[in-house]
Amino acid sequence: TKLKVTMVAWDRYDATVITAVNNFLLKVWNSSTGQLLHSLSGHDDEVFVLEAHPFDQRIVLSAGHDGNIFVWDIDKGTKIRNYFNMIEGQGHGAVFDCKFSPDGQHFACTDSHGHLLLFGFGCNKYYEKIPDQMFFHTDYRPLIRDANNYVLDEQTQQAPHLMPPPFLVDVDGNPHPTRFQRLVPGRENCKDEQLIPQLGYVANGDGEVVEQVIGQQTNDQDESILDGMIRELQREQDLRLINEGETLPNPPLNRSHSVNGG
């Protein structure tokens, strides 16, 4: 088999380069001389995640499609810790991405089954308050393009970045209580009535009709409350710019443009 490098990473101070190869080995190289320092074995499938510790140049994390997450000491060429992402009843989950926290005390990983895995020092009492299943209700909403080739949310005909913050739901699309909705950035200070989603009936991929979140509570003009707040803030900003004698930027694309057929 022709060997290929699947991922490259530098340590925190660029003294060494770590490469992942498709024979499942990790190679540690001196970045100045190109000398091979260590070959690290442990993975048994391809590795696409290499993450250096934010301040300790000895520590590197690797993860791959075999479900293994390794923490290495690349000075000694030894394995410090290993975690295998076994999912009950489903086999292992391939690990797609990992990131250290800025203080280096924790790291988070995501896998092929949609799980977020959190590792670190301390206790997990803060995370025990969070539901096991948390998705945004917009996670699997289809997107379309309008006549100007701009991307829109198919259901609301709005640009995704202009839509209100989404709701947190479980795997079946059922919304979580309001105390969890305030965990979503942009909803921290919302009133209870702004955290009550609007439910509707939609067909899933199997043709079954299920109840899901389709929007949020609206005001008398059938505009979402947060959309109204955004519109009012934009109007105030425009007025301030006019009073200060500044030229207004080009108006945004009308989000209700019709879409090219297909």
N, C-alpha and C positions, 0 to 999 in steps of 0.2 A: 504494500500500500504506500502510495506517495504521501510523505509526511507534509502536513499543512499546519500552520499556526492559526489557531482559532481566536486567541485573545492575547493582548499585550498590556502590561501595567508596569509602572515605575514605583519604587518605594517612595516614602514621604520626602526623602532628600535626594532622590535620583541617583543614588549610589549603585543601585542594582536594577536590572530589568528582569521581569518575570514573564515568561511566555507559556501559554497553554498549547499543547500540540495534540493533533487528532489521534495519537496513540495513547492518549489519556495521561501522559506525563506532564508535569510542570518543570520548566527549566529556569534556573536562577543564574543570571549572567552579571558579571562586572560591567557596568555601563561605560567605563573608561577604556578597558582593555579588551572587552569582548570575551574574557575567560569564562568558561562554564564553571560555576561554583557548586551547584547542587542539581540533582534530578529528584523530584518529589513524586512518589507514587502513592496511590490511594484511590483515585477515581477509576471507575470502570465504564465511563461513557464520556462524551465530549464535554469540555468545560468552556463556557462562554462568559463566566463571571470571575473577574479578578479585582479585588478591592484592597487598596493599601490602607493601613491604619492611619488616622489623621495626624498623629505626631510621633508614634513609635515606629521607627524605620525597620525594626526587626519583624513586625507583624504584618502578615498578608492573609486575606480571606479568599478562598476559592469555592465555587459552587458550579454544579453542572446538571446535565440531563439525567444523571444517574441518581439524583435525589440527595447526593451527599453535599454537606457543607463542611469545609475544613478550615481551621485556623492554624497557620503555619508560623514557625520561627525560621525565617530565611537566613539568619546568621548561622544557625546551627544545622539548618536543613532538616528540621524535625517537625513532627505533627504535635500541636498543642491540644486541640480539641477536634472532635468530629461529631456531627449530627446527621442522622439519616431521616429524611422526610418521608416516613411511612404513613399512609393514609388508610385508615381502617376500611377494609372491604374494597379498596380501589388500587392497591399496590402503592408504589412510591410516586411522588409528584416531582417532576423536573423543576429545578430551581432556575428562574429566569433572570433575577436581578437581586443584588444585595447592596446595602449602603450602611456605612458606619454613622453613628451620631457624631456631632462636632466634638464632644468630650471624649470620644473613644470608648465609652463605657457600655454602649449598646450597639447592636446592628439589627437591621430589618431586612427580610427577604420576602420575595413574592414567588409563587409557584404556578405550575400549569393548571392547577385546579381552582385558582382564584383566591388562594389563602395568603394572608399576610402573617409572616412568622417573625416574632420579636424575641431577641436574645439579649442578655446583659446581666449586670450585677444588680442586686437588690431583690425586692419582692414584686409580685405581680398584682398586688391588691388594687392598684389603680385600673388595671386592665380587666379585672373581674367584673367591673360595673358595666362593661360594654357588651352588647349582644354578640353572640357567636357569628351571626350572619349580618353583614352590613354591606349593602350595595347602594349606589345612587340610582334613583328611579329612571334616570336618563341613560344609564350605562349602555343599554342595548337598543337605544332608539335609532332608527335609520336616518341617514343624512341624504340630502339631495342637493343639486346645484340649480341656481336660478339662471335667467337669461344672460346675466353678466358673468356666469361661471363662479359666483360666490356660493359657499357652502351654507346650507340652511338646515335646521331641524325640520324633518318632514311634517311632523304633527303640528307644530306651532308656526312654521314658516319664518322662524327667527334665526338670526345668526347665533351659533352656539355660545359664543363668548358674551353675547348680550342677554342671554337668558338668565332668569333669577337663579340663585343657588338651588341645587336639587335637593330632594328629600331623601332621607335614609330609609331603606326598606329591607325586608328580609329576602331570602332567595325566591319566594313566591310573589314578591311585589307588594307585600303588606307593609304599610308604613309603621315605623317605630314611634313610641310616645314622644311628646314634645320635648322632654328633657334630653333626649338623644338628638333631636333635630337641631338643637342649639350647638351641637358639636361641629356642625357644618360651617366653614368660614363664610361670613356674610349673614349668618342667622343668629349670631351670639346674643344680640340684644332685641330680637324680634318679640313682639307680643304673642300670647298664646294663639290668638285668632289667625295670626300670620303663619303659624306652624301647623295648621290643620290642612292636610292635602285634600284635593278634590279627587274622588275616586270615579272610575268609569270601567266599562267592560270592553275588553279587547280580546282578539283571537290570538292564541299563542301558535308556536310552530306546528303543533299537533292538531290544529283546527279546533281546539277546545276554547270556549269563551271563559275568561277568568277576569276577576276584579283586580285592577291595578291602579296605581297613581297615574293620573293623566295631567295634573296641574296643581294649582294651589288656589286657596280661597280668593275670590275676586271681589272688586268693589262694584258699585252700582253701574259703572260704565263697562262691565265685563272685561276689565283690564286687571291683570294680577296686581296685588297691592305693591309688591316689590317693583314691578315694572313701572307703576305709577310714581313710586319714590325715585327711581332712576330717572324717569322723564322730568320730574320736578327739579332734581339736582342739575340736570343738563340745562334746563331753562334758566335756572339761577346763574349758572356759570356763563351762559351766553350773554345774559343781561350784564353781568359784571365786566365781561370783556368789552361789550359795547360802551359801557360807561367809562372804561379805561382807555377807550380809543383804539383798541386792538381789532385786527381783522379776524373775523370768525373763520374757522377752518371749513373746508368743503363739507357740505351736509352729508351725513352717512347714507349709505344705500338704503332705499326703502325696503324694509324687510318683508313687505307683502307682495313683492314682484312676483309675477307669474313665472312658472318654471318651464323650461324647454321640455317638450314631450319626450319622455324617456330620459 
